[in-house]
Amino acid sequence: MTSAGAVLLWGARSQARIVEAILRRDGVRDLIMFDHSLTAPNFPTAARFVWRPEDLGRLMLDCAEVVVCIGGKNGAQRAALSEAFRDRFGLTPRSVISPLATIDPEAEIASGVQILMAACVGLAARIGAFTIVNSNATVDHECQIGAGVHIMGGASLAGRTTLGNHVTVGTNATVLPNLTVGAGAQVGAGALVRLDVGENEVVIGMPARLLRIEPPTVDLSVFNAI
């Protein structure tokens, strides 16, 4: 479905490349891409690209929707930027869902999510706003996923698991049933989580063990310069 204005993509790296491809296949033609850390995108794109905040400011009137295309452990930043664009500029956070993802009809999907190719979301699962469910990730039945979460490629959440806001679950990690991963926690790649994980804990290994405490960070200085 084509939007009534341009879609702004914040970021011009791999996540933006994937999002752009899905949007174009969905009929979106007018894209504006912004990344203050680059002077050009690192992939071929037909989007209008700017890297200076003042240039983006001049294009904001063209925009109707926004997708914050930053992955990694940046869920708190992704959520904060999405909310800031909504509240300050009136841009609607757009969900981007691959047609190759499998989502049960009884799953609840909030706004501004990104669900990529071959991801699977099970019956009665709830996916919070601004969350990324990456390629081949599995969110099983009755999972409760907070806002600004990133479930990386191949990760598996067994049934009835709960992830707080801004959690990161690394590539090919597994969280066993009925567990809770606290807000801001990070589960390392390939980890096997057999016990609850506390807020802001970083856990690694098989079985997962505590490595350190690391709260998420948010920096809106570039946004405030628009």
Backbone as a ProteinNet text record, in pm:
[ID]
protein_1_A
[PRIMARY]
MTSAGAVLLWGARSQARIVEAILRRDGVRDLIMFDHSLTAPNFPTAARFVWRPEDLGRLMLDCAEVVVCIGGKNGAQRAALSEAFRDRFGLTPRSVISPLATIDPEAEIASGVQILMAACVGLAARIGAFTIVNSNATVDHECQIGAGVHIMGGASLAGRTTLGNHVTVGTNATVLPNLTVGAGAQVGAGALVRLDVGENEVVIGMPARLLRIEPPTVDLSVFNAI
[TERTIARY]
85.6	0	88.5	65.8	147.2	99.3	195.9	160.5	133.2	70.1	33.1	145.3	261.1	377.6	500.4	617.3	740.5	755.2	825.1	862.8	1008.4	1033.2	1168.7	1232.3	1350	1430.3	1546.6	1551.8	1664.8	1768.7	1879.1	1982.9	2002.3	2126.8	2156.9	2254.2	2237.2	2319.9	2230.3	2271.7	2205.7	2057.9	2020.8	1879.5	1795.9	1849.2	1777.5	1765.7	1867.6	1861.4	1746.4	1733	1625.8	1489.6	1478	1351.3	1312.5	1408.3	1377.4	1324.5	1387.4	1343.1	1199.6	1166.1	1029	929.4	964.5	873.8	850.8	954.3	937.9	852.3	868.8	783.2	639	619.4	485.2	427.6	500.8	449.6	495.1	581.1	629.2	736.9	723.3	819.2	897	839.9	904.4	969.1	1100.5	1175.9	1282.4	1294.5	1402.7	1486.9	1616.3	1706.6	1804.5	1820.3	1909.5	2004.7	2132	2231.2	2345.5	2353.5	2454.6	2594.9	2607.5	2739.5	2799.9	2727.8	2774.6	2758.3	2842.1	2821.6	2752.2	2732.8	2656.7	2612.8	2499.4	2459.3	2564.1	2570	2668.7	2607.9	2501.3	2440.7	2369.3	2344.3	2272.3	2128.6	2081.9	1946.1	1894	1763	1697.2	1638.1	1654.1	1600.8	1677.7	1609.9	1678.5	1759.3	1889.1	1975.4	2027.9	2022.4	2085.9	2158.4	2261.7	2337.4	2350.2	2315.9	2320.8	2182.2	2173.4	2042.1	1963.6	2032.2	1960.3	1896.8	1961.7	1902.7	1779	1786	1668.7	1554.3	1586.5	1483	1404.8	1472.8	1404.9	1314.3	1337.9	1258.6	1145.5	1138.4	1042.6	897.7	867.4	730.4	687.3	784.8	752.6	717.8	745.9	738.8	606	554.5	433.3	460	559.1	586.7	736.9	774.1	915	940.6	1057.4	1108	1250.9	1275.3	1410.5	1484.7	1579.8	1646.7	1780.6	1776	1897.2	1869.8	1960.7	1944.9	2042.3	2107.7	2201.4	2133.3	2205.5	2152.3	2093.8	2046.3	2001.1	1849.7	1783.5	1638.6	1584.8	1650.9	1605.7	1619.1	1727.9	1748.3	1643.7	1615.3	1515.7	1378.5	1341.3	1211.4	1205.1	1312.3	1312.6	1303.3	1376.5	1370	1231.8	1175.2	1042.8	938.7	943.8	849.2	873.5	1001.2	1032.5	982	998.2	945	792.7	730.1	583.9	536.6	599.9	551.4	589.7	708.2	752.6	709.3	713.9	686.4	557.5	491.8	367.3	384.4	503.4	525.4	475	407.3	356	463.8	496.1	591.2	530.5	596	543.1	595.8	507.2	549.6	595.8	698.7	755.1	759.1	673.9	660.4	680.6	779.5	806.9	690.3	652.1	547.9	592.2	720.6	774.1	781.9	733	721.6	590.4	586.5	465.5	416.4	296.5	240.1	102.2	83.4	-46.7	-153.1	-273.7	-380.2	-416.3	-388.9	-421.7	-306.2	-195.4	-85.8	-124.2	-72.3	-97	33	27.3	145.8	124.8	211.5	200.7	257.6	259.2	303.8	456	504.6	646.1	735.9	680.5	763.1	827.1	933.8	998.5	1009.3	939.1	940.4	990.3	1103.4	1175.6	1152.8	1216.9	1196.2	1210.7	1113	1112.7	1102.3	1076.3	1045.3	909.7	891.9	767.7	717.9	593.8	531.2	408.3	404.4	304.4	174.3	84.3	-50.4	-46	-124.7	-142.3	-14.1	87.9	207.6	176.2	246.2	229.2	365.6	373.9	498.5	483.2	568.9	559.4	610.2	578.1	614	764.5	804	943	1035.5	978.4	1055.7	1096	1214.4	1260.4	1260.5	1191.3	1202.8	1275.6	1399.5	1486.1	1466.8	1539.1	1522.7	1537.6	1442.4	1444.3	1429.7	1397.6	1372.8	1234.3	1220.4	1094.4	1046.3	925.5	858.6	739	749.2	648.4	521	426.6	293.5	297.9	216.3	190.4	311.3	410.9	523.2	476.4	533	500.9	629	632.5	753.5	731.1	821.2	807.9	841.2	853.4	883.8	1034.5	1074	1214.5	1303.1	1246.3	1322.5	1385.6	1498.6	1557.4	1581.7	1508	1527.7	1603.7	1730.5	1818.2	1796.6	1861	1840.5	1860.6	1764.3	1775.6	1751.4	1725.8	1698.7	1563.7	1549.7	1427.5	1377.2	1253.7	1187.3	1081.2	1095.3	996.3	868.8	764.8	633.9	629.8	548.1	517.7	639.5	737.6	847.5	807.9	870.5	842	971.9	974.4	1090	1046.8	1120.2	1091.9	1133	1106.9	1143.2	1293.8	1330.8	1468	1561.6	1507.4	1589.5	1650.3	1771.8	1835.5	1860.4	1815.2	1840.5	1927.5	2049.3	2148.3	2119.2	2191.9	2176.7	2186.5	2087.6	2083	2074.4	2043.4	2021.7	1886.5	1872.3	1747.8	1706.9	1580.6	1523.5	1416.6	1431.6	1341.2	1206.1	1105.1	968.1	953.5	855.2	808.5	910.9	1011.1	1113.5	1086.8	1148.8	1139.8	1278.8	1294.8	1419.6	1387.6	1453.2	1419.4	1454.8	1393.9	1413.4	1561.2	1601.5	1737.7	1840.5	1801.2	1897.6	1945.4	2062.3	2118.6	2154.6	2106.1	2137.7	2234.2	2352.5	2455.6	2422.9	2491.3	2470.8	2494.9	2403.4	2417.8	2393.9	2354.7	2335.3	2211	2212.4	2097.3	2050.4	1935.1	1882.8	1790.2	1829	1750.2	1688.7	1731.9	1682.4	1643.6	1560.8	1526.2	1650.9	1644.9	1754	1705.4	1787	1747.2	1761.3	1704.1	1712.2	1857.7	1887.8	2017.9	2131.6	2099.5	2204.5	2246.2	2376.1	2430.3	2470.4	2409	2437.9	2489.5	2581.1	2641.2	2658.5	2673.5	2715.1	2603.6	2643.6	2553.1	2590.6	2515.9	2400.5	2443	2349	2381.4	2424.5	2526.1	2577.9	2596.2	2594.5	2607	2748.3	2757.6	2886.1	2906	2803.1	2812.6	2674.1	2665.3	2544.2	2568.4	2476.8	2496	2361.2	2321.7	2193.3	2196.4	2082.4	2077.2	2105.7	2151.2	2176.4	2092.9	2058.1	1981.8	2049.2	2071.9	2132.7	2047.6	1979	1892.7	1954.7	2084.5	2148	2135.6	2150.2	2136.2	1991.4	1896.6	1755.2	1725.7	1777.2	1749.2	1811.9	1906.1	1968.5	1890.5	1784.3	1705	1629.9
-120.2	0	124.3	215.2	335.7	441.5	505.1	608.7	740.1	836.1	964.1	1066.1	1026.3	1112	1024.5	1087.5	1011.1	934	823.7	747.8	779.8	824.3	855.5	731.8	697.5	590.9	654.7	633.5	682.2	570.7	593.6	491.9	457.5	425.4	392.2	276.1	181.8	61.5	-60	-176.8	-300.3	-305.3	-259.3	-264.9	-178.5	-62.4	24.1	-41.6	-114.6	-183.2	-284.3	-360.5	-459.7	-390.7	-287.8	-216.1	-153.4	-91.1	-29.7	-133.2	-250.4	-353.6	-396.5	-415.1	-456.7	-346.8	-221	-111	-95.9	-107.3	-92	-205.3	-324.7	-435.1	-413.1	-328.5	-295.7	-173.2	-122.3	-13	125.1	136.5	267.9	314.9	435.4	487.8	607.9	682.6	805.7	779.6	765.6	737.7	844	889.8	979.7	905.4	903.6	828.8	925.3	909.5	997.7	914.4	951.3	888.1	986.2	1040.8	1142.2	1084.2	951.3	888.8	853.8	880.3	848.5	969.2	979.5	1080.7	1023.3	891.9	824.2	689.9	636.3	503.6	398.8	290.9	187.9	76.8	111	18.9	102	46.1	121.1	147.9	270	305.3	416.8	415.3	523.7	626.2	606.7	701.3	833	941.5	1069.3	1062	1078.5	1062.9	1198	1220.3	1337.6	1290.9	1363.7	1325.4	1439.7	1560.5	1673.7	1697.6	1713.6	1733.3	1850.2	1959.6	2075.2	2044.6	1957.1	1917.6	1830.4	1742.4	1662.5	1751.4	1851.9	1942.8	2005.6	2037.4	2098.9	2000.1	1870.9	1769.8	1713.9	1756.2	1695	1713.1	1825	1847.8	1747	1680.8	1578.8	1444.9	1429.1	1297.6	1277.1	1155.1	1117.3	1006.8	921.6	805.9	793.7	717.1	699.5	555.6	504.8	376.3	400.4	371.2	386.8	256.3	260.5	138.6	119.2	102.5	72.3	-52.2	-149.2	-274.7	-287.9	-402.3	-426.5	-415.9	-360.9	-345.6	-205.9	-144.7	-5.7	8.5	-84.8	-80.2	42	83.6	202.9	326.4	333.6	444.6	441.2	322.6	310.1	354.9	312.7	351.5	501.4	557	699.6	785.5	748.8	824.1	813.5	694	675	761	760.9	841.3	990.7	1030.1	1171.6	1221.9	1142.9	1182.1	1190.9	1099.5	1102.3	1226.1	1253.1	1359.1	1498.6	1512	1645.5	1680	1582.4	1610.7	1545.9	1467.1	1404.4	1291.1	1233.3	1121.4	992	912.3	784.6	678.4	611	498.7	387	352.1	253.1	114.1	16.4	-123	-173.2	-256.4	-314.3	-465.2	-537	-681.3	-752.8	-839.4	-914.5	-1006.7	-1015.7	-1111.7	-1255.7	-1275.5	-1409.6	-1445.4	-1358.2	-1390.6	-1464.6	-1541.5	-1614.8	-1561.2	-1505	-1444.5	-1504.2	-1564.6	-1623	-1513.9	-1542.5	-1441.7	-1392.7	-1470.7	-1429.7	-1361.4	-1338.1	-1259.3	-1111.9	-1036	-892.3	-819.2	-735	-666.2	-516.5	-450.6	-306.7	-229.3	-97.3	-11.6	-4.5	26.1	51.8	-69.3	-190.1	-310.7	-341.4	-421.5	-473.1	-624.2	-697.7	-843.6	-892.6	-959.1	-985	-1126.9	-1157.2	-1280.2	-1404.6	-1494.1	-1625.4	-1618.5	-1500.9	-1492.7	-1557.6	-1610.9	-1679.5	-1627.7	-1579.9	-1528.9	-1613.8	-1676.7	-1777.2	-1723	-1814.5	-1785.1	-1711.7	-1605.4	-1526.2	-1459	-1452.8	-1375.4	-1226.6	-1143.8	-998.9	-935.9	-854.9	-789.6	-640.4	-582.9	-442.5	-350.6	-222.5	-120.8	-112.7	-85.3	-55.9	-176.5	-295	-418.1	-472.9	-533.2	-603.9	-753.4	-830.1	-975.9	-1011.9	-1050.7	-1062.3	-1195.4	-1210.5	-1325.7	-1457.5	-1548	-1683.6	-1689.3	-1578.2	-1580.6	-1638.8	-1702.3	-1765	-1709.6	-1657.3	-1611.8	-1703.6	-1796	-1901.3	-1850.6	-1939.7	-1906.4	-1836.7	-1735.1	-1666.4	-1590.1	-1564.9	-1481.3	-1336.4	-1266.3	-1125.7	-1044.7	-966.3	-895	-745.9	-679.5	-537.4	-450.5	-320.5	-223.6	-212.5	-185	-161.5	-282.3	-400.1	-524.9	-558.6	-629.5	-683.9	-832.9	-913.6	-1058.9	-1089.7	-1120.4	-1130	-1259.4	-1266.7	-1376.6	-1513.3	-1602.5	-1739.3	-1758.6	-1652.5	-1667	-1733.8	-1803.6	-1878.9	-1851.1	-1801.4	-1781.4	-1889	-1975.2	-2079.5	-2019.7	-2100.3	-2051.7	-1984.6	-1878.9	-1807.8	-1738.5	-1706.2	-1624.5	-1477	-1398.8	-1256	-1178.8	-1082.7	-994.4	-852.9	-786.9	-648.1	-554.6	-426.7	-326.9	-326.3	-306	-279.5	-398.2	-518.1	-639.1	-669.9	-724.7	-776.9	-925.7	-1005.4	-1149.5	-1180	-1226.7	-1240.9	-1353.3	-1351.8	-1449.3	-1592.2	-1674.3	-1817.1	-1844.6	-1745.4	-1769.1	-1837	-1905.2	-1973.9	-1935.8	-1898.5	-1872.2	-1978.1	-2054.5	-2165.5	-2116.5	-2204.8	-2161	-2100.4	-2010.4	-1956.2	-1869.2	-1821.2	-1737.1	-1590.4	-1505.5	-1360	-1303	-1220.9	-1147	-1000.7	-943.7	-810.1	-700.6	-584.4	-468.9	-435.3	-407.8	-364.6	-474.7	-599.2	-709.3	-743.6	-808.2	-855.4	-1002.3	-1082.6	-1224.7	-1245.5	-1296.4	-1309.5	-1410.6	-1400.7	-1491.4	-1635.2	-1723.4	-1864.5	-1905	-1811.4	-1842.9	-1929.8	-2008	-2088.9	-2038	-1971.8	-1912.3	-2013.2	-2057.1	-2156.2	-2097.3	-1975	-1908.1	-1765.4	-1702.5	-1563	-1476.2	-1370.6	-1273.9	-1140.8	-1076.7	-951.5	-832.3	-720	-596.8	-557.1	-519.4	-466.8	-568.3	-694.2	-795.9	-837.7	-860.2	-916.4	-1060.1	-1155.7	-1296.6	-1362.4	-1457.7	-1528.8	-1674.8	-1758.9	-1896.1	-1997.6	-2124.6	-2238.7	-2323.2	-2312.6	-2225.9	-2080.8	-1989.8	-1847.6	-1812	-1727	-1678.6	-1528	-1463.4	-1317.9	-1275.2	-1180.1	-1122.6	-985.9	-900	-765.6	-704.4	-587.4	-505.9	-387.9	-365.7	-259.7	-199.8	-90	-26.8	28.1	30.3	90.1	240.4	294.5	438.1	497.7	624.6	698.9	833.3	870	998.5	1062.1	1170	1238.6	1368.8	1384.7	1510.6	1537.4	1433.7	1454.8	1487	1416.9	1448.2	1592.6	1636.9	1773.2	1880	1839.3	1934.2	1950.5	1871.1	1882.2	2015.4
0	0	0	-90.3	-102.2	-3.8	66.7	163.3	91.6	162.2	103.7	115.2	152.6	162.5	165.9	170.3	172.5	303.4	294.2	412.4	442.8	565.2	608.8	668.9	620.9	679.4	753.6	885.1	965.8	968	898.1	884.3	738.7	700.8	561.5	552.8	645.7	644.5	617.1	659.7	617.5	653.7	775.6	812.1	717.6	680.1	586.5	448.7	409	279.3	276.6	384.6	392.5	395.2	477.9	489.8	356.1	287.9	158.7	60.3	56	-38.8	-10.6	117.5	151.8	116.4	146.7	117.2	-32	-111.3	-256	-312.4	-259.2	-303	-260.4	-159.1	-111.8	-183.2	-281.7	-362.7	-321.8	-221.9	-178.2	-275.2	-326.1	-423.4	-370.5	-278.8	-231.1	-95.6	-95.3	26	46.2	168.9	209.2	311.7	292.1	379.1	444.9	575.2	651.5	735.5	730.9	819	839.8	961.3	989.6	998	1004.1	1015.4	880	771.6	637.1	546.9	444.4	341.6	218.7	217.8	113.1	169.5	123.8	170	132.5	207.7	173.8	88.3	14.5	-81.6	-187.2	-307.3	-410.5	-367.8	-387.7	-348.7	-437.6	-460.9	-532.8	-437.8	-307.8	-209.7	-215.4	-178.6	-161.1	-31.4	-39.8	77.6	124.5	255.5	317	442.6	477.1	596.9	697	657	749.7	808.9	941.1	1004.4	946.8	912.4	859.2	723.1	643.1	515.3	537.7	635.4	666.8	714.5	792	839.7	726.9	617	502.8	429.4	446.7	377.5	462.9	588.2	679	633.2	565.4	519.7	413.5	349.9	250.5	313.8	442.9	506.1	578.4	569.3	641.8	743.3	715.5	799.8	822.4	923.2	955.2	995.9	954.9	1001	1049.6	1176.4	1232.3	1209.6	1117.3	1068.7	1139.3	1269.6	1345	1428.3	1416.5	1486.6	1602.2	1609.3	1718	1853.2	1948.7	2084	2106.1	1998.1	2001.6	2011.5	2078.3	2086.6	2157.9	2265.1	2336.6	2248	2171.3	2078.4	1967.2	1914.9	1807.6	1856.9	1976.7	2031.3	2057.7	2116.1	2148.9	2022.9	1917.8	1792.9	1729.1	1728.1	1668.9	1739.9	1871.9	1949.7	1928.7	1917.5	1898.5	1763.2	1657.5	1526.9	1530.6	1598.6	1609.9	1685.6	1799.1	1886.4	1837.6	1776.3	1733.6	1592.6	1500.9	1360.2	1309.6	1392.9	1351.5	1252.9	1244.4	1153.5	1217.7	1139.7	1187.9	1178.7	1289	1279.6	1195	1087.9	994	1026.6	1026.8	1038.4	902.8	904.7	783.3	804.7	734.1	755.3	622.2	619.1	497.1	464.7	338.1	299.6	319	342.8	363.9	512.1	599.3	741.6	765.6	874.3	912.2	1045.9	1046.5	1167.7	1190.3	1307	1337.9	1342.7	1292.7	1294.2	1433.6	1536.9	1672.4	1744.7	1675.5	1733.8	1732.9	1829.6	1838.4	1805	1703.7	1653.7	1670.6	1745.9	1768.8	1650	1660.6	1550.1	1542.9	1423.8	1405.6	1416.8	1398.8	1409.1	1273.9	1279	1159.1	1175.5	1089.6	1095	959.8	959.7	835.7	784.3	674.3	599.4	686.7	675.5	740.7	892.1	947.9	1090.3	1114.7	1236.6	1271.4	1405.1	1407.9	1530.2	1557.6	1675.9	1704.4	1761.1	1785	1832.6	1965.7	1975.5	2097.8	2145.2	2060.2	2094.2	2081.2	2158.1	2151.6	2125.3	2018.9	1979.1	2003.3	2087.8	2122.8	2013.7	2026.8	1927.6	1908.4	1784.2	1747	1767.2	1768.8	1785.2	1649.3	1641.7	1522.8	1552.6	1466.9	1467.8	1338.3	1351.9	1234.6	1161.9	1052.1	962.9	1037.8	1015.2	1071.2	1222.1	1287.7	1431.6	1458.8	1574.6	1612.2	1746	1745.8	1868.1	1886.2	1980.6	1990.7	2058.8	2076.1	2125.9	2261.9	2276.4	2402.6	2458.5	2376.1	2420.5	2433.5	2528.2	2552.1	2531	2423.5	2383.5	2402.1	2472.9	2500.1	2380.3	2405.1	2299.8	2278.3	2154.1	2124.5	2143.5	2128.2	2140.8	2006.1	2009.8	1887.3	1907.7	1831.4	1830.5	1702.3	1715.4	1599.4	1521.9	1406.7	1314.1	1377.2	1355.4	1402.3	1549.6	1624.7	1768.5	1787.7	1900.7	1927	2067.2	2075.5	2203.8	2217.2	2317.5	2339	2397.7	2407.1	2445.3	2581.5	2587	2711.6	2773.2	2693.4	2745.5	2741.6	2829.8	2840.3	2827.4	2734.9	2718.8	2753.5	2843.6	2875.3	2764	2781.6	2681.8	2656	2530	2488	2508	2516.8	2525.7	2389.3	2390	2269.1	2288	2192.9	2193.3	2071.7	2094.1	1988.7	1890.9	1782.7	1675.7	1728.7	1692.4	1726.6	1876	1957.5	2100.2	2120.4	2234.4	2268.7	2410.2	2424.9	2557.3	2581.2	2689.3	2717.2	2769.5	2774.4	2805.2	2944.4	2953.5	3081.3	3153.8	3084.2	3145.6	3118.3	3200.5	3184.8	3166.4	3065	3041.1	3068.2	3169.4	3215.6	3117.4	3135.4	3046.6	3032.1	2909	2881.8	2879.8	2904.8	2908	2767.5	2761.8	2635.7	2649.7	2556.7	2551.1	2435.4	2464.7	2363.3	2255.6	2143.7	2031.1	2075.1	2037.5	2066.5	2210	2294.6	2436.5	2456.2	2564.4	2604.5	2740.3	2741.4	2864.4	2931.3	3052	3126.9	3253.2	3290.3	3409.1	3372.6	3455.2	3431.6	3424.8	3343.6	3329.3	3385.6	3469.9	3531.8	3440.3	3481.8	3403.3	3379.9	3255.3	3213.2	3225.8	3249.6	3255.7	3115.6	3097.4	2974.3	3006.4	2935.6	2962.3	2835.2	2853	2740.4	2777.8	2675.6	2698.8	2704	2716.8	2723.9	2845.6	2954.4	2975.2	2995.3	2979	2989.1	3130.5	3140.4	3269.3	3260.6	3374.4	3378.7	3341.4	3248.4	3210	3273.3	3266	3321.6	3326.5	3385.8	3384.7	3290.8	3195.8	3095.6	3058	3120.4	3084.3	2941.8	2872.8	2738.9	2745.1	2633.2	2623.5	2511.6	2528.7	2428.2	2407.4	2281.5	2246.6	2136.6	2170.1	2073.7	2023	2038.1	2000.2	1850.6	1766.6	1622.9	1589.1	1647.7	1624.3	1662.6	1775.4	1821	1731.4	1645.7	1553.4	1423.5	1406.2	1281.6	1279.5
[MASK]
++++++++++++++++++++++++++++++++++++++++++++++++++++++++++++++++++++++++++++++++++++++++++++++++++++++++++++++++++++++++++++++++++++++++++++++++++++++++++++++++++++++++++++++++++++++++++++++++++++++++++++++++++++++++++++++++++

